[in-house]
């Protein structure tokens, strides 16, 4: 092999190497951007979960302040006023099943 052929081969390898390095840099940049987006999404989810937990804690604390008899009395009063179960549920933040149970027992006691 002549001198010119060796230079051509080395130039070709250098060119392929430069293209490979550029390709690697582009792929690494794309991966870094993707990772940044994932981190932002996780931070957003984390903050929304923390807000949700905070709201649940507030609801638990507000429900603890009322005794069971007070809650039952409020449910009965709202039921007697003609409010629907869904309205009572949203107003008092009490599960529908519990409201329905209180109303059923109230109806049974009323029949006696």
N, CA and C atoms as an extended XYZ file, in Angstrom:
336
Properties=species:S:1:pos:R:3:atomname:S:1:resname:S:1:resid:I:1 pbc="F F F"
N         0.829       -1.179        0.000 N   UNK     1
C         0.000        0.000        0.000 CA  UNK     1
C         0.868        1.235        0.000 C   UNK     1
N         0.347        2.151       -0.760 N   UNK     2
C         1.106        3.390       -0.859 CA  UNK     2
C         0.726        4.360        0.246 C   UNK     2
N         1.494        5.414        0.258 N   UNK     3
C         1.318        6.449        1.256 CA  UNK     3
C        -0.057        7.102        1.127 C   UNK     3
N        -0.486        7.344       -0.090 N   UNK     4
C        -1.778        7.996       -0.340 CA  UNK     4
C        -2.939        7.089        0.072 C   UNK     4
N        -2.794        5.794       -0.173 N   UNK     5
C        -3.855        4.871        0.218 CA  UNK     5
C        -3.995        4.796        1.735 C   UNK     5
N        -2.891        4.806        2.460 N   UNK     6
C        -2.936        4.802        3.916 CA  UNK     6
C        -3.566        6.088        4.456 C   UNK     6
N        -3.212        7.214        3.847 N   UNK     7
C        -3.810        8.478        4.265 CA  UNK     7
C        -5.324        8.460        4.036 C   UNK     7
N        -5.737        7.882        2.909 N   UNK     8
C        -7.163        7.800        2.604 CA  UNK     8
C        -7.885        6.926        3.632 C   UNK     8
N        -7.287        5.792        3.981 N   UNK     9
C        -7.891        4.879        4.954 CA  UNK     9
C        -7.974        5.550        6.329 C   UNK     9
N        -6.883        6.203        6.755 N   UNK    10
C        -6.903        6.909        8.040 CA  UNK    10
C        -7.898        8.057        8.026 C   UNK    10
N        -7.995        8.759        6.931 N   UNK    11
C        -8.974        9.845        6.812 CA  UNK    11
C       -10.397        9.290        6.896 C   UNK    11
N       -10.610        8.145        6.235 N   UNK    12
C       -11.925        7.523        6.266 CA  UNK    12
C       -12.272        7.089        7.686 C   UNK    12
N       -11.328        6.455        8.412 N   UNK    13
C       -11.554        6.072        9.799 CA  UNK    13
C       -11.806        7.299       10.678 C   UNK    13
N       -11.076        8.355       10.458 N   UNK    14
C       -11.266        9.585       11.230 CA  UNK    14
C       -12.655       10.153       10.982 C   UNK    14
N       -13.081       10.150        9.731 N   UNK    15
C       -14.398       10.664        9.369 CA  UNK    15
C       -15.498        9.832       10.036 C   UNK    15
N       -15.346        8.505        9.971 N   UNK    16
C       -16.327        7.621       10.609 CA  UNK    16
C       -16.321        7.837       12.120 C   UNK    16
N       -15.159        8.024       12.690 N   UNK    17
C       -15.053        8.286       14.135 CA  UNK    17
C       -15.745        9.584       14.522 C   UNK    17
N       -15.540       10.633       13.739 N   UNK    18
C       -16.181       11.921       14.024 CA  UNK    18
C       -17.699       11.783       13.913 C   UNK    18
N       -18.161       11.086       12.875 N   UNK    19
C       -19.605       10.868       12.699 CA  UNK    19
C       -20.150       10.061       13.890 C   UNK    19
N       -19.411        9.050       14.328 N   UNK    20
C       -19.826        8.248       15.474 CA  UNK    20
C       -19.916        9.076       16.743 C   UNK    20
N       -18.932        9.926       16.964 N   UNK    21
C       -18.941       10.793       18.146 CA  UNK    21
C       -20.129       11.751       18.092 C   UNK    21
N       -20.382       12.347       16.930 N   UNK    22
C       -21.526       13.249       16.780 CA  UNK    22
C       -22.842       12.511       17.037 C   UNK    22
N       -22.960       11.314       16.500 N   UNK    23
C       -24.158       10.507       16.716 CA  UNK    23
C       -24.334       10.209       18.198 C   UNK    23
N       -23.256        9.846       18.873 N   UNK    24
C       -23.305        9.564       20.301 CA  UNK    24
C       -23.740       10.802       21.082 C   UNK    24
N       -23.208       11.965       20.731 N   UNK    25
C       -23.580       13.190       21.423 CA  UNK    25
C       -25.062       13.523       21.233 C   UNK    25
N       -25.564       13.300       20.020 N   UNK    26
C       -26.976       13.571       19.744 CA  UNK    26
C       -27.866       12.627       20.553 C   UNK    26
N       -27.508       11.352       20.588 N   UNK    27
C       -28.290       10.376       21.348 CA  UNK    27
C       -28.217       10.687       22.841 C   UNK    27
N       -27.056       11.050       23.342 N   UNK    28
C       -26.903       11.379       24.758 CA  UNK    28
C       -27.733       12.609       25.110 C   UNK    28
N       -27.756       13.602       24.245 N   UNK    29
C       -28.567       14.812       24.472 CA  UNK    29
C       -30.048       14.456       24.503 C   UNK    29
N       -30.505       13.603       23.586 N   UNK    30
C       -31.908       13.193       23.545 CA  UNK    30
C       -32.276       12.436       24.821 C   UNK    30
N       -31.396       11.564       25.279 N   UNK    31
C       -31.647       10.824       26.527 CA  UNK    31
C       -31.697       11.753       27.728 C   UNK    31
N       -30.813       12.745       27.758 N   UNK    32
C       -30.808       13.705       28.860 CA  UNK    32
C       -32.098       14.513       28.869 C   UNK    32
N       -32.559       14.935       27.692 N   UNK    33
C       -33.821       15.680       27.602 CA  UNK    33
C       -34.994       14.819       28.061 C   UNK    33
N       -34.992       13.563       27.650 N   UNK    34
C       -36.061       12.638       28.047 CA  UNK    34
C       -36.046       12.426       29.557 C   UNK    34
N       -34.865       12.282       30.128 N   UNK    35
C       -34.752       12.102       31.572 CA  UNK    35
C       -35.243       13.345       32.309 C   UNK    35
N       -34.910       14.539       31.788 N   UNK    36
C       -35.376       15.782       32.394 CA  UNK    36
C       -36.898       15.858       32.377 C   UNK    36
N       -37.511       15.469       31.263 N   UNK    37
C       -38.972       15.481       31.159 CA  UNK    37
C       -39.588       14.497       32.152 C   UNK    37
N       -38.982       13.314       32.284 N   UNK    38
C       -39.489       12.333       33.240 CA  UNK    38
C       -39.388       12.856       34.667 C   UNK    38
N       -38.288       13.525       34.981 N   UNK    39
C       -38.101       14.079       36.319 CA  UNK    39
C       -39.153       15.152       36.594 C   UNK    39
N       -39.420       16.007       35.598 N   UNK    40
C       -40.438       17.037       35.769 CA  UNK    40
C       -41.813       16.418       36.000 C   UNK    40
N       -42.133       15.361       35.250 N   UNK    41
C       -43.422       14.693       35.429 CA  UNK    41
C       -43.519       14.067       36.817 C   UNK    41
N       -42.436       13.433       37.269 N   UNK    42
C       -42.436       12.830       38.597 CA  UNK    42
C       -42.574       13.886       39.692 C   UNK    42
N       -41.914       15.031       39.518 N   UNK    43
C       -42.044       16.105       40.490 CA  UNK    43
C       -43.473       16.642       40.519 C   UNK    43
N       -44.090       16.744       39.353 N   UNK    44
C       -45.480       17.193       39.279 CA  UNK    44
C       -46.407       16.198       39.977 C   UNK    44
N       -46.209       14.901       39.706 N   UNK    45
C       -47.014       13.875       40.360 CA  UNK    45
C       -46.789       13.894       41.867 C   UNK    45
N       -45.550       14.073       42.266 N   UNK    46
C       -45.216       14.108       43.689 CA  UNK    46
C       -45.918       15.281       44.375 C   UNK    46
N       -45.889       16.436       43.747 N   UNK    47
C       -46.542       17.594       44.368 CA  UNK    47
C       -48.057       17.413       44.410 C   UNK    47
N       -48.633       16.819       43.363 N   UNK    48
C       -50.087       16.601       43.391 CA  UNK    48
C       -50.459       15.566       44.453 C   UNK    48
N       -49.631       14.540       44.630 N   UNK    49
C       -49.883       13.553       45.687 CA  UNK    49
C       -49.748       14.181       47.074 C   UNK    49
N       -48.782       15.070       47.237 N   UNK    50
C       -48.632       15.743       48.523 CA  UNK    50
C       -49.840       16.636       48.805 C   UNK    50
N       -50.349       17.318       47.775 N   UNK    51
C       -51.556       18.126       47.946 CA  UNK    51
C       -52.738       17.243       48.324 C   UNK    51
N       -52.846       16.096       47.665 N   UNK    52
C       -53.937       15.160       47.948 CA  UNK    52
C       -53.866       14.668       49.391 C   UNK    52
N       -52.671       14.309       49.842 N   UNK    53
C       -52.480       13.842       51.212 CA  UNK    53
C       -52.827       14.945       52.198 C   UNK    53
N       -52.425       16.172       51.884 N   UNK    54
C       -52.729       17.303       52.763 CA  UNK    54
C       -54.240       17.501       52.878 C   UNK    54
N       -54.949       17.427       51.742 N   UNK    55
C       -56.402       17.578       51.758 CA  UNK    55
C       -57.068       16.444       52.533 C   UNK    55
N       -56.569       15.228       52.354 N   UNK    56
C       -57.118       14.099       53.111 CA  UNK    56
C       -56.901       14.283       54.609 C   UNK    56
N       -55.726       14.750       54.984 N   UNK    57
C       -55.459       14.999       56.398 CA  UNK    57
C       -56.418       16.044       56.951 C   UNK    57
N       -56.681       17.094       56.161 N   UNK    58
C       -57.625       18.115       56.606 CA  UNK    58
C       -59.028       17.528       56.771 C   UNK    58
N       -59.433       16.685       55.825 N   UNK    59
C       -60.751       16.068       55.926 CA  UNK    59
C       -60.847       15.160       57.152 C   UNK    59
N       -59.793       14.410       57.388 N   UNK    60
C       -59.787       13.516       58.547 CA  UNK    60
C       -59.884       14.333       59.829 C   UNK    60
N       -59.127       15.417       59.887 N   UNK    61
C       -59.167       16.263       61.082 CA  UNK    61
C       -60.534       16.909       61.254 C   UNK    61
N       -61.149       17.342       60.154 N   UNK    62
C       -62.473       17.965       60.268 CA  UNK    62
C       -63.526       16.939       60.661 C   UNK    62
N       -63.375       15.702       60.186 N   UNK    63
C       -64.330       14.650       60.557 CA  UNK    63
C       -64.122       14.194       61.998 C   UNK    63
N       -62.913       14.311       62.509 N   UNK    64
C       -62.654       13.902       63.892 CA  UNK    64
C       -63.305       14.862       64.879 C   UNK    64
N       -63.482       16.110       64.469 N   UNK    65
C       -64.041       17.085       65.400 CA  UNK    65
C       -65.510       16.802       65.685 C   UNK    65
N       -66.205       16.199       64.733 N   UNK    66
C       -67.606       15.861       64.946 CA  UNK    66
C       -67.710       14.458       65.524 C   UNK    66
N       -68.574       14.318       66.506 N   UNK    67
C       -68.767       12.983       67.069 CA  UNK    67
C       -69.726       12.216       66.167 C   UNK    67
N       -69.810       10.927       66.399 N   UNK    68
C       -70.672       10.067       65.588 CA  UNK    68
C       -72.132       10.487       65.707 C   UNK    68
N       -72.545       10.829       66.907 N   UNK    69
C       -73.947       11.212       67.090 CA  UNK    69
C       -74.252       12.526       66.380 C   UNK    69
N       -73.278       13.456       66.392 N   UNK    70
C       -73.469       14.719       65.668 CA  UNK    70
C       -73.589       14.479       64.171 C   UNK    70
N       -72.767       13.594       63.662 N   UNK    71
C       -72.798       13.285       62.230 CA  UNK    71
C       -74.128       12.643       61.868 C   UNK    71
N       -74.568       11.691       62.691 N   UNK    72
C       -75.857       11.034       62.432 CA  UNK    72
C       -76.992       12.045       62.479 C   UNK    72
N       -76.932       12.950       63.440 N   UNK    73
C       -77.977       13.963       63.567 CA  UNK    73
C       -78.005       14.882       62.345 C   UNK    73
N       -76.833       15.265       61.852 N   UNK    74
C       -76.771       16.111       60.660 CA  UNK    74
C       -77.326       15.381       59.446 C   UNK    74
N       -77.002       14.111       59.321 N   UNK    75
C       -77.510       13.321       58.194 CA  UNK    75
C       -79.035       13.253       58.254 C   UNK    75
N       -79.563       12.992       59.430 N   UNK    76
C       -81.017       12.884       59.584 CA  UNK    76
C       -81.697       14.224       59.290 C   UNK    76
N       -81.104       15.314       59.795 N   UNK    77
C       -81.673       16.638       59.540 CA  UNK    77
C       -81.700       16.951       58.044 C   UNK    77
N       -80.595       16.671       57.377 N   UNK    78
C       -80.530       16.953       55.939 CA  UNK    78
C       -81.498       16.053       55.173 C   UNK    78
N       -81.653       14.816       55.628 N   UNK    79
C       -82.582       13.896       54.973 CA  UNK    79
C       -84.026       14.375       55.152 C   UNK    79
N       -84.346       14.848       56.348 N   UNK    80
C       -85.686       15.352       56.605 CA  UNK    80
C       -85.988       16.614       55.810 C   UNK    80
N       -84.936       17.381       55.507 N   UNK    81
C       -85.113       18.585       54.692 CA  UNK    81
C       -85.365       18.236       53.229 C   UNK    81
N       -85.152       16.966       52.886 N   UNK    82
C       -85.415       16.514       51.519 CA  UNK    82
C       -84.192       16.516       50.623 C   UNK    82
N       -83.035       16.636       51.199 N   UNK    83
C       -81.810       16.636       50.396 CA  UNK    83
C       -81.483       15.216       49.964 C   UNK    83
N       -80.915       15.099       48.786 N   UNK    84
C       -80.551       13.788       48.253 CA  UNK    84
C       -79.284       13.279       48.917 C   UNK    84
N       -79.072       11.987       48.794 N   UNK    85
C       -77.910       11.344       49.414 CA  UNK    85
C       -76.613       11.925       48.869 C   UNK    85
N       -76.586       12.203       47.573 N   UNK    86
C       -75.361       12.736       46.969 CA  UNK    86
C       -75.028       14.122       47.539 C   UNK    86
N       -76.044       14.942       47.774 N   UNK    87
C       -75.815       16.270       48.349 CA  UNK    87
C       -75.283       16.137       49.775 C   UNK    87
N       -75.866       15.220       50.527 N   UNK    88
C       -75.410       14.988       51.901 CA  UNK    88
C       -73.962       14.495       51.888 C   UNK    88
N       -73.677       13.593       50.958 N   UNK    89
C       -72.320       13.034       50.844 CA  UNK    89
C       -71.306       14.127       50.562 C   UNK    89
N       -71.609       15.005       49.629 N   UNK    90
C       -70.671       16.068       49.261 CA  UNK    90
C       -70.561       17.133       50.346 C   UNK    90
N       -71.656       17.393       51.032 N   UNK    91
C       -71.637       18.426       52.066 CA  UNK    91
C       -70.836       17.984       53.292 C   UNK    91
N       -71.075       16.765       53.729 N   UNK    92
C       -70.454       16.295       54.968 CA  UNK    92
C       -69.174       15.498       54.755 C   UNK    92
N       -68.851       15.184       53.513 N   UNK    93
C       -67.667       14.366       53.206 CA  UNK    93
C       -67.714       13.026       53.939 C   UNK    93
N       -68.860       12.383       53.828 N   UNK    94
C       -69.071       11.081       54.457 CA  UNK    94
C       -69.427       10.098       53.345 C   UNK    94
N       -68.928        8.871       53.409 N   UNK    95
C       -69.228        7.896       52.357 CA  UNK    95
C       -70.724        7.627       52.225 C   UNK    95
N       -71.137        7.376       51.006 N   UNK    96
C       -72.547        7.147       50.694 CA  UNK    96
C       -73.106        5.953       51.483 C   UNK    96
N       -72.323        4.910       51.608 N   UNK    97
C       -72.803        3.712       52.314 CA  UNK    97
C       -73.157        4.036       53.763 C   UNK    97
N       -72.350        4.848       54.398 N   UNK    98
C       -72.610        5.213       55.788 CA  UNK    98
C       -73.887        6.049       55.885 C   UNK    98
N       -74.078        6.967       54.950 N   UNK    99
C       -75.280        7.805       54.941 CA  UNK    99
C       -76.524        6.939       54.752 C   UNK    99
N       -76.449        6.028       53.793 N   UNK   100
C       -77.593        5.145       53.535 CA  UNK   100
C       -77.909        4.274       54.750 C   UNK   100
N       -76.865        3.829       55.434 N   UNK   101
C       -77.067        3.005       56.630 CA  UNK   101
C       -77.775        3.813       57.715 C   UNK   101
N       -77.342        5.059       57.939 N   UNK   102
C       -77.960        5.902       58.957 CA  UNK   102
C       -79.420        6.157       58.603 C   UNK   102
N       -79.698        6.413       57.321 N   UNK   103
C       -81.071        6.675       56.890 CA  UNK   103
C       -81.946        5.434       57.070 C   UNK   103
N       -81.411        4.257       56.746 N   UNK   104
C       -82.182        3.019       56.928 CA  UNK   104
C       -82.530        2.797       58.397 C   UNK   104
N       -81.553        2.980       59.292 N   UNK   105
C       -81.827        2.809       60.715 CA  UNK   105
C       -82.825        3.855       61.205 C   UNK   105
N       -82.714        5.061       60.675 N   UNK   106
C       -83.657        6.122       61.057 CA  UNK   106
C       -85.076        5.754       60.631 C   UNK   106
N       -85.225        5.236       59.418 N   UNK   107
C       -86.543        4.814       58.918 CA  UNK   107
C       -87.100        3.671       59.774 C   UNK   107
N       -86.228        2.707       60.139 N   UNK   108
C       -86.663        1.599       60.984 CA  UNK   108
C       -87.134        2.079       62.352 C   UNK   108
N       -86.412        3.012       62.932 N   UNK   109
C       -86.783        3.535       64.243 CA  UNK   109
C       -88.075        4.347       64.145 C   UNK   109
N       -88.241        5.029       63.033 N   UNK   110
C       -89.420        5.848       62.832 CA  UNK   110
C       -90.668        4.991       62.687 C   UNK   110
N       -90.533        3.801       62.085 N   UNK   111
C       -91.658        2.893       61.900 CA  UNK   111
C       -92.127        2.284       63.193 C   UNK   111
N       -91.263        2.137       64.154 N   UNK   112
C       -91.615        1.516       65.448 CA  UNK   112
C       -92.443        2.386       66.255 C   UNK   112
